[in-house]
Amino acid sequence: MSNTALQEYYAELSKSYQDFQAQNLKLDMSRGKPCTEQLDLSADLLDCLSKSDYKASNGTDCRNYGGIDGIPEAKKLLSWILDAKPEEIIIGGNSSLNLMHDLLSRAMLHGLPESEMPWCKLPKVKFLCPSPGYDRHFAICQHLGIEMIRVNYQDDGPDMDQVESLVAADSAIKGIWCVPKYSNPTGIIYSDAVVKRLAAMPTKAPDFRIFWDNAYSVHHLTDTPDTLLNILPTCDAAGHPDRVFEFASTSKITFPGAGIAMLASSPKNINWLKKQLNIQTIGPDKLNQLRHVRFFKNEAGIKALMKQHAAIIKPKFNLVLDILESELGGKYIASWSKPQGGYFISLDTLPGCAKEIVAKAEAAGVLLTPAGATYPYGRDPEDKNIRLSPTFPPLSELRLAMELVVLCVKLVSTEHELAARGL
Ligand code: PMP
């Protein structure tokens, strides 16, 4: 564009932006929450137990204390989500993030089975953080004083050359965060090669752990989903049976905050953790476990429910992708993920623009995830990543919000271009 054409284009964009501001919008695309229609899919969960239905298959009265690792039928059914054996899992409370937080806190306070001392007694504890990643993982590290080392993501997982050389050299690196399937926010799935390298790589820390947050393992948006190599047997075969803690929950299957969290690991880790849990609690909410078993019935029940979720949210993903393509496609000012599952679309703008775009959207009434949140310490080195969460708003609101988002991308990119030309 000539300078004059660019200035005219900018004036047009500014006018459209003012029109948006005049609408006094109040829309929220900031967090990956299910919408009301999705929550309604699990309405039967609220009354699928009766006064006389409170016993687990082994005779346990689910109304009473006990059962630290979960009732047998819940372990059997939910182990499918984790791709683990029932004996490899512990059913927790309502939140997998809670399990992750507590596990890291335990490591800091007491150490893991192979630790020479509690991690908090070490001069430094570090974690690898493939980025862009899940902001709440990074928040846990920051809260516990664990130094975060940024690792780049590629299309099939973290940059393994980087990961391997870092963990081989530094005994302070105690772990890595991974969202291996429909990653938050990039939507990628780890390739078999990446899973095998993670399982096999030599690590300087003997108590190194992979925090395998498989939060979206059954959250497909297609009928022909890609598969993820099962990390537990892969680590076992590579001679590192205790390397992984795997997490998942039913938060985005039934009710977030009122679902069931779960963890899978080696028998050694599970036994160690059960002893610790026994001190922390007399047992989890077994009635909620029984309720979920009655509601799901079986694996096919979970699959059918996930298809219903997909039918509600796929049009929302499609709408966001269509607007991105029609408004920003071929303009060389943005690129974005096209996920086959999960909850997010990851938008990359021109370097140095993301913060301004998010601020402009917010000033016109659309709340997005803060720019930088997808990086350790909230610092995106290129200031270009924005996480879009299409699931919660109704389609009509989502359309409006996205029209504003793409407008802000164009507006800020144009401002940068004008500045670069000294205009
Ligand atoms: N892990 C990831 C990757 C997530 O995206 C989320 C929810 N946004 C969670 C964990 C939280 O799960 P829960 O509700 O089980 O704590």
Boltz pocket constraint, residues with backbone or C-beta under 6 A from the ligand:
constraints:
  - pocket:
      binder: B
      contacts: [[A, 32], [A, 94], [A, 95], [A, 96], [A, 97], [A, 98], [A, 134], [A, 179], [A, 184], [A, 213], [A, 215], [A, 248], [A, 249], [A, 250], [A, 251], [A, 256], [A, 257], [A, 260], [A, 261]]
      max_distance: 6.0
